[in-house]
Amino acid sequence: MKRTNDVFIIGIAQTELGELWDLSLRQLGSSALRDAMADANGLEPEAVFVGNMLAANASRQANLASLINEYAGLAGKAEGFTVETAEASGGAALYAAWNAIRSGMIDVAAVVGVEKTTDVVGAGIESRLLSTGIDSDFEASEGLTLTGQASLLLQRYLFENQVPREALAGFPMIAHANGVNNPRAMFRKAIDEKTYMKGIGDPGGFSTFDLAPNADGAAALILVRGDQIPKDLRHNAVRLVSSSYITDRLAIHDRRDPLFFEAAAVSTQKALLKAGIELAMVDFFEYSDNTTLHAVLSLEAAGFAPRGEGWKLAGEGALTLQGTLPVATMGGHKARGFPLGASGVFQVVEACLQLRGEAGANQIPNARIAMTQSLAATASAVATQILSI
């Protein structure tokens, strides 16, 4: 068989999400990896790339890839690398694995995204740990948090574009509607506009339902070179057509436009160019709804909506499972739960379920091309993946 550098995903796995007090970091990560290998009929990776944000600080555990390899039965068998780019860590780990296979250095790789947010409880996770993803010297040191930063940007977005406050309700409503049929999701109850509006404290700020809940969980993928796909797994193989990873200025005040996710725009363009497709060919988009503002600005940066008009898509019905651009098809970060550095791997697992026709009640008919995008903080780092069958 002719050697190829095409990359396919032949094994997927995910744990449930939520406050998993009885499961440790090593248990979550190794369990997902073992299940992904089982889904790939026992194929073992030569290298494992682990995406994680908080382990070194929250769990006091570095060298995470070695730990997970050991508990997955791969000690002495596989290389291990831990990738940290805040909430985009899982997407960046997949980018590294994709490049490792395409380079010809390995034939089989695994990507694991794992997070254990409940190893720290109380206010410390927001002010001390999550704020490590923004500029420590000029933002976090002044008391700014990720939620506070996004809230300030939301107020500016609402003012500049004259957005009716209730217009944003559609984004979490879509996520929660899709989460109802996801057995792994943290929240499986739909909400309506009235419920959303009750969650608003400051009229110009977020509703409780605009903020994705931090979650424990792990997901894993087995990737192979195209000429290494076992015959009995070819029917389930999903091609990782392209992957792109871009960083932006860390501090918001250093950016040319605080309401434009430049790194997301560039990452999208590069991923589409590598894949040789146009944006209109994407059947569904697993965006990073870290907050509703992230969802809106991601749609605009990717080019699905003009600047200042991304908010209109939720009200037009375009983003539902029956719409022209389904998003958050298994609940997104908002309803599925937001496992921070693992979220990019969960997105790809969910995209694979859609492309394999295994999404159950949330299945998008005839889905053939997917795009996933994971964002660190306020899009200071962005990983974009294009998948197809």
LINRACOR-V780838 format. One record per backbone hydrogen bond with DSSP energy under -0.5 kcal/mol. CO is the residue of the C=O (numbers start at 1). NH is the residue of the N-H. If there is no record, write none. Layout:
# LINRACOR-V780838
CO NH
CO NH
This chain:
# LINRACOR-V780838
6 226
7 240
8 10
8 224
9 238
11 222
13 220
18 20
18 216
19 21
20 23
24 28
25 29
26 30
27 31
28 32
29 33
30 34
31 35
32 36
33 37
34 38
35 39
36 40
37 42
37 43
38 41
40 43
46 79
47 110
48 50
48 81
49 51
49 112
50 52
50 83
51 114
54 57
54 58
54 59
55 59
55 60
55 61
63 67
64 68
65 69
66 70
67 71
68 72
69 74
69 75
70 73
74 77
74 78
79 48
81 50
83 52
85 88
86 85
86 89
88 92
89 93
90 94
91 95
92 96
93 97
94 98
95 99
96 100
97 101
98 102
99 103
100 105
100 106
101 104
107 225
108 46
108 47
109 223
110 49
111 221
112 51
112 114
113 219
115 217
116 119
117 120
121 124
122 125
123 126
123 127
124 128
124 129
125 130
126 131
129 132
130 133
131 134
134 136
135 139
135 140
136 141
139 142
139 144
140 143
145 149
146 150
147 151
148 152
149 153
150 154
151 155
152 156
153 157
154 158
155 159
156 160
157 161
158 162
158 163
159 162
164 167
165 168
166 169
167 170
168 171
168 172
169 173
170 174
171 175
172 176
173 177
174 178
175 179
176 180
178 181
179 182
181 183
182 185
184 17
192 196
193 197
194 198
195 199
196 199
197 200
199 201
199 208
202 205
206 201
207 210
208 211
210 212
210 292
213 338
216 18
217 115
218 15
219 113
220 13
221 111
221 223
222 10
222 11
223 109
224 8
225 228
226 229
230 233
230 234
231 234
233 236
233 237
234 237
238 9
239 241
239 388
242 386
244 384
246 382
251 254
252 255
257 260
260 262
261 265
262 266
263 267
264 268
265 269
266 270
267 271
268 272
269 273
270 274
271 275
272 276
272 277
278 281
279 282
283 326
284 371
285 287
285 328
286 373
287 289
288 290
290 212
291 295
292 296
293 297
294 298
295 299
296 300
297 301
298 302
299 303
299 304
299 305
306 309
309 312
310 313
311 315
312 316
313 317
313 318
313 319
314 317
317 320
318 325
319 327
320 323
326 285
328 331
331 335
332 336
332 337
333 337
335 186
335 187
336 186
337 339
338 215
339 342
340 343
341 90
342 345
342 346
343 347
344 348
345 349
346 350
347 351
348 352
349 353
350 354
351 355
352 356
353 358
354 357
359 362
360 363
363 365
364 367
368 389
369 283
369 284
370 387
371 286
372 385
374 383
376 379
376 380
376 381
377 379
380 248
381 376
382 246
383 374
384 244
385 372
386 241
386 242
387 370
388 239
